[in-house]
Structure formats: C-alpha cells, structure tokens
Amino acid sequence: MSAYSIVTVPPGDAIRIGADGRLQVPDRPILPFIEGDGTGPDIWRASQAVFDAA
C-alpha cells in the first residue's frame, strides 16, 4: 500500500485488475472519496449508506 503525507490509508485491500482483465475486489476494498467533490450532499448521503453496507 502506498504511503501519503497528508492522509492515513485505512485498513483494507486495493481493488486490482487481474491478468485476464477482470476486476479483483477483495472482501475489504478501499473506496476513496472526497466529500464535496461536486456530486451534491444528497447524493453523497445516499452513496455513503450503500458503501458502508457493502
């Protein structure tokens, strides 16, 4: 996992692309987000509930 000077990467695993071109999604994927990225707070609230439940 990469190291960053501004943020702390939480525990979890990266989503990768296998040699066959298919996504390899681990049981604990890391999904980066920037709150306030222009999608709107109402969309973010709904998305966050889905991400947290996944």
mmCIF entry with sequence, helices, sheets and N, C-alpha, C, O atoms, coordinates in Angstrom:
data_MODEL
# 
_entry.id   MODEL 
# 
_entity.id                         1 
_entity.type                       polymer 
_entity.pdbx_number_of_molecules   1 
# 
_entity_poly.entity_id                      1 
_entity_poly.type                           'polypeptide(L)' 
_entity_poly.nstd_linkage                   no 
_entity_poly.nstd_monomer                   no 
_entity_poly.pdbx_seq_one_letter_code       MSAYSIVTVPPGDAIRIGADGRLQVPDRPILPFIEGDGTGPDIWRASQAVFDAA 
_entity_poly.pdbx_seq_one_letter_code_can   MSAYSIVTVPPGDAIRIGADGRLQVPDRPILPFIEGDGTGPDIWRASQAVFDAA 
_entity_poly.pdbx_strand_id                 A 
# 
loop_
_entity_poly_seq.entity_id 
_entity_poly_seq.num 
_entity_poly_seq.mon_id 
_entity_poly_seq.hetero 
1 1  MET n 
1 2  SER n 
1 3  ALA n 
1 4  TYR n 
1 5  SER n 
1 6  ILE n 
1 7  VAL n 
1 8  THR n 
1 9  VAL n 
1 10 PRO n 
1 11 PRO n 
1 12 GLY n 
1 13 ASP n 
1 14 ALA n 
1 15 ILE n 
1 16 ARG n 
1 17 ILE n 
1 18 GLY n 
1 19 ALA n 
1 20 ASP n 
1 21 GLY n 
1 22 ARG n 
1 23 LEU n 
1 24 GLN n 
1 25 VAL n 
1 26 PRO n 
1 27 ASP n 
1 28 ARG n 
1 29 PRO n 
1 30 ILE n 
1 31 LEU n 
1 32 PRO n 
1 33 PHE n 
1 34 ILE n 
1 35 GLU n 
1 36 GLY n 
1 37 ASP n 
1 38 GLY n 
1 39 THR n 
1 40 GLY n 
1 41 PRO n 
1 42 ASP n 
1 43 ILE n 
1 44 TRP n 
1 45 ARG n 
1 46 ALA n 
1 47 SER n 
1 48 GLN n 
1 49 ALA n 
1 50 VAL n 
1 51 PHE n 
1 52 ASP n 
1 53 ALA n 
1 54 ALA n 
# 
_struct_asym.id          A 
_struct_asym.entity_id   1 
# 
_struct_conf.conf_type_id            HELX_P 
_struct_conf.id                      HELX_P1 
_struct_conf.pdbx_PDB_helix_id       AA1 
_struct_conf.beg_label_comp_id       PRO 
_struct_conf.beg_label_asym_id       A 
_struct_conf.beg_label_seq_id        41 
_struct_conf.pdbx_beg_PDB_ins_code   ? 
_struct_conf.end_label_comp_id       ALA 
_struct_conf.end_label_asym_id       A 
_struct_conf.end_label_seq_id        53 
_struct_conf.pdbx_end_PDB_ins_code   ? 
_struct_conf.beg_auth_comp_id        PRO 
_struct_conf.beg_auth_asym_id        A 
_struct_conf.beg_auth_seq_id         41 
_struct_conf.end_auth_comp_id        ALA 
_struct_conf.end_auth_asym_id        A 
_struct_conf.end_auth_seq_id         53 
_struct_conf.pdbx_PDB_helix_class    1 
_struct_conf.details                 ? 
_struct_conf.pdbx_PDB_helix_length   13 
# 
_struct_conf_type.id          HELX_P 
_struct_conf_type.criteria    ? 
_struct_conf_type.reference   ? 
# 
_struct_sheet.id               AA1 
_struct_sheet.type             ? 
_struct_sheet.number_strands   2 
_struct_sheet.details          ? 
# 
_struct_sheet_order.sheet_id     AA1 
_struct_sheet_order.range_id_1   1 
_struct_sheet_order.range_id_2   2 
_struct_sheet_order.offset       ? 
_struct_sheet_order.sense        anti-parallel 
# 
loop_
_struct_sheet_range.sheet_id 
_struct_sheet_range.id 
_struct_sheet_range.beg_label_comp_id 
_struct_sheet_range.beg_label_asym_id 
_struct_sheet_range.beg_label_seq_id 
_struct_sheet_range.pdbx_beg_PDB_ins_code 
_struct_sheet_range.end_label_comp_id 
_struct_sheet_range.end_label_asym_id 
_struct_sheet_range.end_label_seq_id 
_struct_sheet_range.pdbx_end_PDB_ins_code 
_struct_sheet_range.beg_auth_comp_id 
_struct_sheet_range.beg_auth_asym_id 
_struct_sheet_range.beg_auth_seq_id 
_struct_sheet_range.end_auth_comp_id 
_struct_sheet_range.end_auth_asym_id 
_struct_sheet_range.end_auth_seq_id 
AA1 1 ARG A 16 ? ILE A 17 ? ARG A 16 ILE A 17 
AA1 2 LEU A 23 ? GLN A 24 ? LEU A 23 GLN A 24 
# 
loop_
_atom_site.group_PDB 
_atom_site.id 
_atom_site.type_symbol 
_atom_site.label_atom_id 
_atom_site.label_alt_id 
_atom_site.label_comp_id 
_atom_site.label_asym_id 
_atom_site.label_entity_id 
_atom_site.label_seq_id 
_atom_site.pdbx_PDB_ins_code 
_atom_site.Cartn_x 
_atom_site.Cartn_y 
_atom_site.Cartn_z 
_atom_site.occupancy 
_atom_site.B_iso_or_equiv 
_atom_site.pdbx_formal_charge 
_atom_site.auth_seq_id 
_atom_site.auth_comp_id 
_atom_site.auth_asym_id 
_atom_site.auth_atom_id 
_atom_site.pdbx_PDB_model_num 
ATOM 1   N N  . MET A 1 1  ? 0.851   -1.172  0.000   1.00 0.00 ? 1  MET A N  1 
ATOM 2   C CA . MET A 1 1  ? 0.000   0.000   0.000   1.00 0.00 ? 1  MET A CA 1 
ATOM 3   C C  . MET A 1 1  ? 0.893   1.230   0.000   1.00 0.00 ? 1  MET A C  1 
ATOM 4   O O  . MET A 1 1  ? 1.957   1.235   0.619   1.00 0.00 ? 1  MET A O  1 
ATOM 5   N N  . SER A 1 2  ? 0.464   2.251   -0.684  1.00 0.00 ? 2  SER A N  1 
ATOM 6   C CA . SER A 1 2  ? 1.228   3.492   -0.775  1.00 0.00 ? 2  SER A CA 1 
ATOM 7   C C  . SER A 1 2  ? 1.181   4.276   0.529   1.00 0.00 ? 2  SER A C  1 
ATOM 8   O O  . SER A 1 2  ? 0.257   4.127   1.330   1.00 0.00 ? 2  SER A O  1 
ATOM 9   N N  . ALA A 1 3  ? 2.183   5.104   0.725   1.00 0.00 ? 3  ALA A N  1 
ATOM 10  C CA . ALA A 1 3  ? 2.221   5.988   1.888   1.00 0.00 ? 3  ALA A CA 1 
ATOM 11  C C  . ALA A 1 3  ? 1.947   7.407   1.415   1.00 0.00 ? 3  ALA A C  1 
ATOM 12  O O  . ALA A 1 3  ? 2.406   7.820   0.350   1.00 0.00 ? 3  ALA A O  1 
ATOM 13  N N  . TYR A 1 4  ? 1.202   8.138   2.211   1.00 0.00 ? 4  TYR A N  1 
ATOM 14  C CA . TYR A 1 4  ? 0.854   9.512   1.883   1.00 0.00 ? 4  TYR A CA 1 
ATOM 15  C C  . TYR A 1 4  ? 1.195   10.404  3.061   1.00 0.00 ? 4  TYR A C  1 
ATOM 16  O O  . TYR A 1 4  ? 1.102   9.976   4.212   1.00 0.00 ? 4  TYR A O  1 
ATOM 17  N N  . SER A 1 5  ? 1.592   11.643  2.786   1.00 0.00 ? 5  SER A N  1 
ATOM 18  C CA . SER A 1 5  ? 1.962   12.545  3.872   1.00 0.00 ? 5  SER A CA 1 
ATOM 19  C C  . SER A 1 5  ? 0.765   13.301  4.439   1.00 0.00 ? 5  SER A C  1 
ATOM 20  O O  . SER A 1 5  ? 0.850   13.829  5.548   1.00 0.00 ? 5  SER A O  1 
ATOM 21  N N  . ILE A 1 6  ? -0.345  13.367  3.711   1.00 0.00 ? 6  ILE A N  1 
ATOM 22  C CA . ILE A 1 6  ? -1.487  14.159  4.156   1.00 0.00 ? 6  ILE A CA 1 
ATOM 23  C C  . ILE A 1 6  ? -2.600  13.295  4.744   1.00 0.00 ? 6  ILE A C  1 
ATOM 24  O O  . ILE A 1 6  ? -3.279  13.727  5.674   1.00 0.00 ? 6  ILE A O  1 
ATOM 25  N N  . VAL A 1 7  ? -2.798  12.107  4.233   1.00 0.00 ? 7  VAL A N  1 
ATOM 26  C CA . VAL A 1 7  ? -3.897  11.249  4.684   1.00 0.00 ? 7  VAL A CA 1 
ATOM 27  C C  . VAL A 1 7  ? -3.357  9.929   5.213   1.00 0.00 ? 7  VAL A C  1 
ATOM 28  O O  . VAL A 1 7  ? -2.241  9.526   4.885   1.00 0.00 ? 7  VAL A O  1 
ATOM 29  N N  . THR A 1 8  ? -4.151  9.269   6.024   1.00 0.00 ? 8  THR A N  1 
ATOM 30  C CA . THR A 1 8  ? -3.817  7.937   6.510   1.00 0.00 ? 8  THR A CA 1 
ATOM 31  C C  . THR A 1 8  ? -4.707  6.936   5.791   1.00 0.00 ? 8  THR A C  1 
ATOM 32  O O  . THR A 1 8  ? -5.933  7.036   5.842   1.00 0.00 ? 8  THR A O  1 
ATOM 33  N N  . VAL A 1 9  ? -4.093  5.976   5.125   1.00 0.00 ? 9  VAL A N  1 
ATOM 34  C CA . VAL A 1 9  ? -4.855  4.956   4.411   1.00 0.00 ? 9  VAL A CA 1 
ATOM 35  C C  . VAL A 1 9  ? -5.428  3.985   5.437   1.00 0.00 ? 9  VAL A C  1 
ATOM 36  O O  . VAL A 1 9  ? -4.680  3.436   6.246   1.00 0.00 ? 9  VAL A O  1 
ATOM 37  N N  . PRO A 1 10 ? -6.749  3.761   5.420   1.00 0.00 ? 10 PRO A N  1 
ATOM 38  C CA . PRO A 1 10 ? -7.359  2.861   6.396   1.00 0.00 ? 10 PRO A CA 1 
ATOM 39  C C  . PRO A 1 10 ? -7.021  1.408   6.083   1.00 0.00 ? 10 PRO A C  1 
ATOM 40  O O  . PRO A 1 10 ? -6.559  1.098   4.986   1.00 0.00 ? 10 PRO A O  1 
ATOM 41  N N  . PRO A 1 11 ? -7.254  0.506   7.058   1.00 0.00 ? 11 PRO A N  1 
ATOM 42  C CA . PRO A 1 11 ? -7.029  -0.902  6.770   1.00 0.00 ? 11 PRO A CA 1 
ATOM 43  C C  . PRO A 1 11 ? -7.968  -1.367  5.671   1.00 0.00 ? 11 PRO A C  1 
ATOM 44  O O  . PRO A 1 11 ? -9.116  -0.928  5.596   1.00 0.00 ? 11 PRO A O  1 
ATOM 45  N N  . GLY A 1 12 ? -7.492  -2.231  4.846   1.00 0.00 ? 12 GLY A N  1 
ATOM 46  C CA . GLY A 1 12 ? -8.288  -2.743  3.741   1.00 0.00 ? 12 GLY A CA 1 
ATOM 47  C C  . GLY A 1 12 ? -7.366  -3.145  2.610   1.00 0.00 ? 12 GLY A C  1 
ATOM 48  O O  . GLY A 1 12 ? -6.143  -3.098  2.740   1.00 0.00 ? 12 GLY A O  1 
ATOM 49  N N  . ASP A 1 13 ? -7.959  -3.538  1.508   1.00 0.00 ? 13 ASP A N  1 
ATOM 50  C CA . ASP A 1 13 ? -7.182  -4.019  0.373   1.00 0.00 ? 13 ASP A CA 1 
ATOM 51  C C  . ASP A 1 13 ? -7.561  -3.248  -0.885  1.00 0.00 ? 13 ASP A C  1 
ATOM 52  O O  . ASP A 1 13 ? -8.694  -2.790  -1.032  1.00 0.00 ? 13 ASP A O  1 
ATOM 53  N N  . ALA A 1 14 ? -6.611  -3.116  -1.776  1.00 0.00 ? 14 ALA A N  1 
ATOM 54  C CA . ALA A 1 14 ? -6.840  -2.392  -3.019  1.00 0.00 ? 14 ALA A CA 1 
ATOM 55  C C  . ALA A 1 14 ? -7.630  -3.247  -4.002  1.00 0.00 ? 14 ALA A C  1 
ATOM 56  O O  . ALA A 1 14 ? -7.510  -4.472  -4.015  1.00 0.00 ? 14 ALA A O  1 
ATOM 57  N N  . ILE A 1 15 ? -8.436  -2.588  -4.819  1.00 0.00 ? 15 ILE A N  1 
ATOM 58  C CA . ILE A 1 15 ? -9.121  -3.251  -5.924  1.00 0.00 ? 15 ILE A CA 1 
ATOM 59  C C  . ILE A 1 15 ? -8.122  -3.306  -7.069  1.00 0.00 ? 15 ILE A C  1 
ATOM 60  O O  . ILE A 1 15 ? -7.488  -2.300  -7.389  1.00 0.00 ? 15 ILE A O  1 
ATOM 61  N N  . ARG A 1 16 ? -7.976  -4.466  -7.684  1.00 0.00 ? 16 ARG A N  1 
ATOM 62  C CA . ARG A 1 16 ? -6.976  -4.646  -8.738  1.00 0.00 ? 16 ARG A CA 1 
ATOM 63  C C  . ARG A 1 16 ? -7.625  -5.211  -9.998  1.00 0.00 ? 16 ARG A C  1 
ATOM 64  O O  . ARG A 1 16 ? -8.769  -5.665  -9.982  1.00 0.00 ? 16 ARG A O  1 
ATOM 65  N N  . ILE A 1 17 ? -6.869  -5.169  -11.078 1.00 0.00 ? 17 ILE A N  1 
ATOM 66  C CA . ILE A 1 17 ? -7.294  -5.794  -12.323 1.00 0.00 ? 17 ILE A CA 1 
ATOM 67  C C  . ILE A 1 17 ? -6.372  -6.979  -12.558 1.00 0.00 ? 17 ILE A C  1 
ATOM 68  O O  . ILE A 1 17 ? -5.151  -6.828  -12.601 1.00 0.00 ? 17 ILE A O  1 
ATOM 69  N N  . GLY A 1 18 ? -6.965  -8.169  -12.712 1.00 0.00 ? 18 GLY A N  1 
ATOM 70  C CA . GLY A 1 18 ? -6.195  -9.389  -12.906 1.00 0.00 ? 18 GLY A CA 1 
ATOM 71  C C  . GLY A 1 18 ? -5.608  -9.471  -14.306 1.00 0.00 ? 18 GLY A C  1 
ATOM 72  O O  . GLY A 1 18 ? -5.913  -8.649  -15.170 1.00 0.00 ? 18 GLY A O  1 
ATOM 73  N N  . ALA A 1 19 ? -4.767  -10.466 -14.519 1.00 0.00 ? 19 ALA A N  1 
ATOM 74  C CA . ALA A 1 19 ? -4.129  -10.671 -15.816 1.00 0.00 ? 19 ALA A CA 1 
ATOM 75  C C  . ALA A 1 19 ? -5.159  -10.906 -16.917 1.00 0.00 ? 19 ALA A C  1 
ATOM 76  O O  . ALA A 1 19 ? -4.901  -10.629 -18.088 1.00 0.00 ? 19 ALA A O  1 
ATOM 77  N N  . ASP A 1 20 ? -6.337  -11.424 -16.528 1.00 0.00 ? 20 ASP A N  1 
ATOM 78  C CA . ASP A 1 20 ? -7.397  -11.676 -17.503 1.00 0.00 ? 20 ASP A CA 1 
ATOM 79  C C  . ASP A 1 20 ? -8.254  -10.440 -17.775 1.00 0.00 ? 20 ASP A C  1 
ATOM 80  O O  . ASP A 1 20 ? -9.208  -10.507 -18.549 1.00 0.00 ? 20 ASP A O  1 
ATOM 81  N N  . GLY A 1 21 ? -7.915  -9.297  -17.136 1.00 0.00 ? 21 GLY A N  1 
ATOM 82  C CA . GLY A 1 21 ? -8.636  -8.058  -17.351 1.00 0.00 ? 21 GLY A CA 1 
ATOM 83  C C  . GLY A 1 21 ? -9.863  -7.879  -16.478 1.00 0.00 ? 21 GLY A C  1 
ATOM 84  O O  . GLY A 1 21 ? -10.562 -6.873  -16.601 1.00 0.00 ? 21 GLY A O  1 
ATOM 85  N N  . ARG A 1 22 ? -10.142 -8.836  -15.597 1.00 0.00 ? 22 ARG A N  1 
ATOM 86  C CA . ARG A 1 22 ? -11.314 -8.751  -14.722 1.00 0.00 ? 22 ARG A CA 1 
ATOM 87  C C  . ARG A 1 22 ? -10.939 -8.093  -13.398 1.00 0.00 ? 22 ARG A C  1 
ATOM 88  O O  . ARG A 1 22 ? -9.811  -8.219  -12.922 1.00 0.00 ? 22 ARG A O  1 
ATOM 89  N N  . LEU A 1 23 ? -11.906 -7.389  -12.815 1.00 0.00 ? 23 LEU A N  1 
ATOM 90  C CA . LEU A 1 23 ? -11.676 -6.770  -11.510 1.00 0.00 ? 23 LEU A CA 1 
ATOM 91  C C  . LEU A 1 23 ? -11.543 -7.830  -10.434 1.00 0.00 ? 23 LEU A C  1 
ATOM 92  O O  . LEU A 1 23 ? -12.275 -8.820  -10.429 1.00 0.00 ? 23 LEU A O  1 
ATOM 93  N N  . GLN A 1 24 ? -10.616 -7.621  -9.533  1.00 0.00 ? 24 GLN A N  1 
ATOM 94  C CA . GLN A 1 24 ? -10.461 -8.469  -8.356  1.00 0.00 ? 24 GLN A CA 1 
ATOM 95  C C  . GLN A 1 24 ? -10.787 -7.594  -7.151  1.00 0.00 ? 24 GLN A C  1 
ATOM 96  O O  . GLN A 1 24 ? -9.981  -6.767  -6.727  1.00 0.00 ? 24 GLN A O  1 
ATOM 97  N N  . VAL A 1 25 ? -11.988 -7.795  -6.611  1.00 0.00 ? 25 VAL A N  1 
ATOM 98  C CA . VAL A 1 25 ? -12.461 -6.979  -5.499  1.00 0.00 ? 25 VAL A CA 1 
ATOM 99  C C  . VAL A 1 25 ? -12.334 -7.786  -4.215  1.00 0.00 ? 25 VAL A C  1 
ATOM 100 O O  . VAL A 1 25 ? -12.987 -8.821  -4.079  1.00 0.00 ? 25 VAL A O  1 
ATOM 101 N N  . PRO A 1 26 ? -11.508 -7.340  -3.265  1.00 0.00 ? 26 PRO A N  1 
ATOM 102 C CA . PRO A 1 26 ? -11.316 -8.070  -2.011  1.00 0.00 ? 26 PRO A CA 1 
ATOM 103 C C  . PRO A 1 26 ? -12.522 -7.902  -1.086  1.00 0.00 ? 26 PRO A C  1 
ATOM 104 O O  . PRO A 1 26 ? -13.431 -7.124  -1.372  1.00 0.00 ? 26 PRO A O  1 
ATOM 105 N N  . ASP A 1 27 ? -12.519 -8.634  0.017   1.00 0.00 ? 27 ASP A N  1 
ATOM 106 C CA . ASP A 1 27 ? -13.605 -8.538  0.994   1.00 0.00 ? 27 ASP A CA 1 
ATOM 107 C C  . ASP A 1 27 ? -13.644 -7.177  1.676   1.00 0.00 ? 27 ASP A C  1 
ATOM 108 O O  . ASP A 1 27 ? -14.710 -6.714  2.080   1.00 0.00 ? 27 ASP A O  1 
ATOM 109 N N  . ARG A 1 28 ? -12.487 -6.534  1.805   1.00 0.00 ? 28 ARG A N  1 
ATOM 110 C CA . ARG A 1 28 ? -12.425 -5.212  2.456   1.00 0.00 ? 28 ARG A CA 1 
ATOM 111 C C  . ARG A 1 28 ? -11.776 -4.205  1.508   1.00 0.00 ? 28 ARG A C  1 
ATOM 112 O O  . ARG A 1 28 ? -10.637 -3.795  1.733   1.00 0.00 ? 28 ARG A O  1 
ATOM 113 N N  . PRO A 1 29 ? -12.489 -3.798  0.443   1.00 0.00 ? 29 PRO A N  1 
ATOM 114 C CA . PRO A 1 29 ? -11.891 -2.855  -0.501  1.00 0.00 ? 29 PRO A CA 1 
ATOM 115 C C  . PRO A 1 29 ? -11.790 -1.455  0.097   1.00 0.00 ? 29 PRO A C  1 
ATOM 116 O O  . PRO A 1 29 ? -12.544 -1.092  1.000   1.00 0.00 ? 29 PRO A O  1 
ATOM 117 N N  . ILE A 1 30 ? -10.862 -0.695  -0.416  1.00 0.00 ? 30 ILE A N  1 
ATOM 118 C CA . ILE A 1 30 ? -10.729 0.708   -0.043  1.00 0.00 ? 30 ILE A CA 1 
ATOM 119 C C  . ILE A 1 30 ? -11.343 1.526   -1.176  1.00 0.00 ? 30 ILE A C  1 
ATOM 120 O O  . ILE A 1 30 ? -10.911 1.431   -2.325  1.00 0.00 ? 30 ILE A O  1 
ATOM 121 N N  . LEU A 1 31 ? -12.357 2.333   -0.842  1.00 0.00 ? 31 LEU A N  1 
ATOM 122 C CA . LEU A 1 31 ? -13.020 3.188   -1.824  1.00 0.00 ? 31 LEU A CA 1 
ATOM 123 C C  . LEU A 1 31 ? -12.742 4.644   -1.463  1.00 0.00 ? 31 LEU A C  1 
ATOM 124 O O  . LEU A 1 31 ? -13.339 5.176   -0.527  1.00 0.00 ? 31 LEU A O  1 
ATOM 125 N N  . PRO A 1 32 ? -11.841 5.291   -2.200  1.00 0.00 ? 32 PRO A N  1 
ATOM 126 C CA . PRO A 1 32 ? -11.543 6.682   -1.872  1.00 0.00 ? 32 PRO A CA 1 
ATOM 127 C C  . PRO A 1 32 ? -12.696 7.594   -2.268  1.00 0.00 ? 32 PRO A C  1 
ATOM 128 O O  . PRO A 1 32 ? -13.417 7.327   -3.230  1.00 0.00 ? 32 PRO A O  1 
ATOM 129 N N  . PHE A 1 33 ? -12.856 8.659   -1.521  1.00 0.00 ? 33 PHE A N  1 
ATOM 130 C CA . PHE A 1 33 ? -13.866 9.660   -1.858  1.00 0.00 ? 33 PHE A CA 1 
ATOM 131 C C  . PHE A 1 33 ? -13.407 11.008  -1.348  1.00 0.00 ? 33 PHE A C  1 
ATOM 132 O O  . PHE A 1 33 ? -12.599 11.105  -0.425  1.00 0.00 ? 33 PHE A O  1 
ATOM 133 N N  . ILE A 1 34 ? -13.932 12.028  -1.960  1.00 0.00 ? 34 ILE A N  1 
ATOM 134 C CA . ILE A 1 34 ? -13.703 13.387  -1.493  1.00 0.00 ? 34 ILE A CA 1 
ATOM 135 C C  . ILE A 1 34 ? -15.079 13.981  -1.264  1.00 0.00 ? 34 ILE A C  1 
ATOM 136 O O  . ILE A 1 34 ? -15.810 14.247  -2.217  1.00 0.00 ? 34 ILE A O  1 
ATOM 137 N N  . GLU A 1 35 ? -15.434 14.189  -0.006  1.00 0.00 ? 35 GLU A N  1 
ATOM 138 C CA . GLU A 1 35 ? -16.740 14.767  0.295   1.00 0.00 ? 35 GLU A CA 1 
ATOM 139 C C  . GLU A 1 35 ? -16.764 16.192  -0.230  1.00 0.00 ? 35 GLU A C  1 
ATOM 140 O O  . GLU A 1 35 ? -15.829 16.962  -0.011  1.00 0.00 ? 35 GLU A O  1 
ATOM 141 N N  . GLY A 1 36 ? -17.825 16.531  -0.915  1.00 0.00 ? 36 GLY A N  1 
ATOM 142 C CA . GLY A 1 36 ? -17.913 17.847  -1.524  1.00 0.00 ? 36 GLY A CA 1 
ATOM 143 C C  . GLY A 1 36 ? -17.223 17.907  -2.872  1.00 0.00 ? 36 GLY A C  1 
ATOM 144 O O  . GLY A 1 36 ? -16.739 18.965  -3.274  1.00 0.00 ? 36 GLY A O  1 
ATOM 145 N N  . ASP A 1 37 ? -17.171 16.785  -3.576  1.00 0.00 ? 37 ASP A N  1 
ATOM 146 C CA . ASP A 1 37 ? -16.492 16.735  -4.867  1.00 0.00 ? 37 ASP A CA 1 
ATOM 147 C C  . ASP A 1 37 ? -17.379 17.183  -6.027  1.00 0.00 ? 37 ASP A C  1 
ATOM 148 O O  . ASP A 1 37 ? -17.015 17.001  -7.189  1.00 0.00 ? 37 ASP A O  1 
ATOM 149 N N  . GLY A 1 38 ? -18.534 17.766  -5.724  1.00 0.00 ? 38 GLY A N  1 
ATOM 150 C CA . GLY A 1 38 ? -19.401 18.264  -6.781  1.00 0.00 ? 38 GLY A CA 1 
ATOM 151 C C  . GLY A 1 38 ? -20.590 17.372  -7.073  1.00 0.00 ? 38 GLY A C  1 
ATOM 152 O O  . GLY A 1 38 ? -21.423 17.713  -7.913  1.00 0.00 ? 38 GLY A O  1 
ATOM 153 N N  . THR A 1 39 ? -20.691 16.225  -6.392  1.00 0.00 ? 39 THR A N  1 
ATOM 154 C CA . THR A 1 39 ? -21.824 15.339  -6.638  1.00 0.00 ? 39 THR A CA 1 
ATOM 155 C C  . THR A 1 39 ? -23.052 15.762  -5.854  1.00 0.00 ? 39 THR A C  1 
ATOM 156 O O  . THR A 1 39 ? -24.156 15.304  -6.151  1.00 0.00 ? 39 THR A O  1 
ATOM 157 N N  . GLY A 1 40 ? -22.892 16.612  -4.876  1.00 0.00 ? 40 GLY A N  1 
ATOM 158 C CA . GLY A 1 40 ? -24.022 17.092  -4.089  1.00 0.00 ? 40 GLY A CA 1 
ATOM 159 C C  . GLY A 1 40 ? -24.188 16.312  -2.805  1.00 0.00 ? 40 GLY A C  1 
ATOM 160 O O  . GLY A 1 40 ? -24.003 15.095  -2.791  1.00 0.00 ? 40 GLY A O  1 
ATOM 161 N N  . PRO A 1 41 ? -24.537 17.000  -1.712  1.00 0.00 ? 41 PRO A N  1 
ATOM 162 C CA . PRO A 1 41 ? -24.647 16.328  -0.413  1.00 0.00 ? 41 PRO A CA 1 
ATOM 163 C C  . PRO A 1 41 ? -25.742 15.274  -0.365  1.00 0.00 ? 41 PRO A C  1 
ATOM 164 O O  . PRO A 1 41 ? -25.594 14.270  0.332   1.00 0.00 ? 41 PRO A O  1 
ATOM 165 N N  . ASP A 1 42 ? -26.843 15.478  -1.093  1.00 0.00 ? 42 ASP A N  1 
ATOM 166 C CA . ASP A 1 42 ? -27.916 14.485  -1.058  1.00 0.00 ? 42 ASP A CA 1 
ATOM 167 C C  . ASP A 1 42 ? -27.487 13.192  -1.741  1.00 0.00 ? 42 ASP A C  1 
ATOM 168 O O  . ASP A 1 42 ? -27.843 12.104  -1.289  1.00 0.00 ? 42 ASP A O  1 
ATOM 169 N N  . ILE A 1 43 ? -26.734 13.303  -2.812  1.00 0.00 ? 43 ILE A N  1 
ATOM 170 C CA . ILE A 1 43 ? -26.231 12.103  -3.490  1.00 0.00 ? 43 ILE A CA 1 
ATOM 171 C C  . ILE A 1 43 ? -25.185 11.420  -2.617  1.00 0.00 ? 43 ILE A C  1 
ATOM 172 O O  . ILE A 1 43 ? -25.174 10.193  -2.520  1.00 0.00 ? 43 ILE A O  1 
ATOM 173 N N  . TRP A 1 44 ? -24.300 12.198  -1.976  1.00 0.00 ? 44 TRP A N  1 
ATOM 174 C CA . TRP A 1 44 ? -23.265 11.603  -1.139  1.00 0.00 ? 44 TRP A CA 1 
ATOM 175 C C  . TRP A 1 44 ? -23.873 10.837  0.026   1.00 0.00 ? 44 TRP A C  1 
ATOM 176 O O  . TRP A 1 44 ? -23.414 9.738   0.336   1.00 0.00 ? 44 TRP A O  1 
ATOM 177 N N  . ARG A 1 45 ? -24.903 11.391  0.688   1.00 0.00 ? 45 ARG A N  1 
ATOM 178 C CA . ARG A 1 45 ? -25.521 10.698  1.823   1.00 0.00 ? 45 ARG A CA 1 
ATOM 179 C C  . ARG A 1 45 ? -26.060 9.339   1.400   1.00 0.00 ? 45 ARG A C  1 
ATOM 180 O O  . ARG A 1 45 ? -25.871 8.351   2.109   1.00 0.00 ? 45 ARG A O  1 
ATOM 181 N N  . ALA A 1 46 ? -26.720 9.279   0.264   1.00 0.00 ? 46 ALA A N  1 
ATOM 182 C CA . ALA A 1 46 ? -27.261 8.006   -0.233  1.00 0.00 ? 46 ALA A CA 1 
ATOM 183 C C  . ALA A 1 46 ? -26.131 7.056   -0.610  1.00 0.00 ? 46 ALA A C  1 
ATOM 184 O O  . ALA A 1 46 ? -26.200 5.865   -0.306  1.00 0.00 ? 46 ALA A O  1 
ATOM 185 N N  . SER A 1 47 ? -25.099 7.564   -1.263  1.00 0.00 ? 47 SER A N  1 
ATOM 186 C CA . SER A 1 47 ? -23.968 6.725   -1.668  1.00 0.00 ? 47 SER A CA 1 
ATOM 187 C C  . SER A 1 47 ? -23.240 6.170   -0.459  1.00 0.00 ? 47 SER A C  1 
ATOM 188 O O  . SER A 1 47 ? -22.867 4.997   -0.446  1.00 0.00 ? 47 SER A O  1 
ATOM 189 N N  . GLN A 1 48 ? -23.032 6.995   0.555   1.00 0.00 ? 48 GLN A N  1 
ATOM 190 C CA . GLN A 1 48 ? -22.299 6.552   1.737   1.00 0.00 ? 48 GLN A CA 1 
ATOM 191 C C  . GLN A 1 48 ? -23.018 5.396   2.421   1.00 0.00 ? 48 GLN A C  1 
ATOM 192 O O  . GLN A 1 48 ? -22.364 4.468   2.895   1.00 0.00 ? 48 GLN A O  1 
ATOM 193 N N  . ALA A 1 49 ? -24.334 5.428   2.484   1.00 0.00 ? 49 ALA A N  1 
ATOM 194 C CA . ALA A 1 49 ? -25.086 4.325   3.090   1.00 0.00 ? 49 ALA A CA 1 
ATOM 195 C C  . ALA A 1 49 ? -24.860 3.032   2.317   1.00 0.00 ? 49 ALA A C  1 
ATOM 196 O O  . ALA A 1 49 ? -24.734 1.965   2.918   1.00 0.00 ? 49 ALA A O  1 
ATOM 197 N N  . VAL A 1 50 ? -24.809 3.118   0.997   1.00 0.00 ? 50 VAL A N  1 
ATOM 198 C CA . VAL A 1 50 ? -24.557 1.931   0.168   1.00 0.00 ? 50 VAL A CA 1 
ATOM 199 C C  . VAL A 1 50 ? -23.136 1.433   0.385   1.00 0.00 ? 50 VAL A C  1 
ATOM 200 O O  . VAL A 1 50 ? -22.926 0.233   0.560   1.00 0.00 ? 50 VAL A O  1 
ATOM 201 N N  . PHE A 1 51 ? -22.147 2.340   0.377   1.00 0.00 ? 51 PHE A N  1 
ATOM 202 C CA . PHE A 1 51 ? -20.752 1.940   0.579   1.00 0.00 ? 51 PHE A CA 1 
ATOM 203 C C  . PHE A 1 51 ? -20.559 1.290   1.944   1.00 0.00 ? 51 PHE A C  1 
ATOM 204 O O  . PHE A 1 51 ? -19.882 0.267   2.054   1.00 0.00 ? 51 PHE A O  1 
ATOM 205 N N  . ASP A 1 52 ? -21.143 1.872   2.975   1.00 0.00 ? 52 ASP A N  1 
ATOM 206 C CA . ASP A 1 52 ? -20.992 1.333   4.325   1.00 0.00 ? 52 ASP A CA 1 
ATOM 207 C C  . ASP A 1 52 ? -21.636 -0.041  4.469   1.00 0.00 ? 52 ASP A C  1 
ATOM 208 O O  . ASP A 1 52 ? -21.153 -0.871  5.238   1.00 0.00 ? 52 ASP A O  1 
ATOM 209 N N  . ALA A 1 53 ? -22.712 -0.289  3.745   1.00 0.00 ? 53 ALA A N  1 
ATOM 210 C CA . ALA A 1 53 ? -23.403 -1.578  3.836   1.00 0.00 ? 53 ALA A CA 1 
ATOM 211 C C  . ALA A 1 53 ? -22.721 -2.660  3.011   1.00 0.00 ? 53 ALA A C  1 
ATOM 212 O O  . ALA A 1 53 ? -22.940 -3.849  3.246   1.00 0.00 ? 53 ALA A O  1 
ATOM 213 N N  . ALA A 1 54 ? -21.895 -2.261  2.048   1.00 0.00 ? 54 ALA A N  1 
ATOM 214 C CA . ALA A 1 54 ? -21.264 -3.241  1.145   1.00 0.00 ? 54 ALA A CA 1 
ATOM 215 C C  . ALA A 1 54 ? -20.188 -4.044  1.846   1.00 0.00 ? 54 ALA A C  1 
ATOM 216 O O  . ALA A 1 54 ? -19.562 -4.907  1.231   1.00 0.00 ? 54 ALA A O  1 
# 
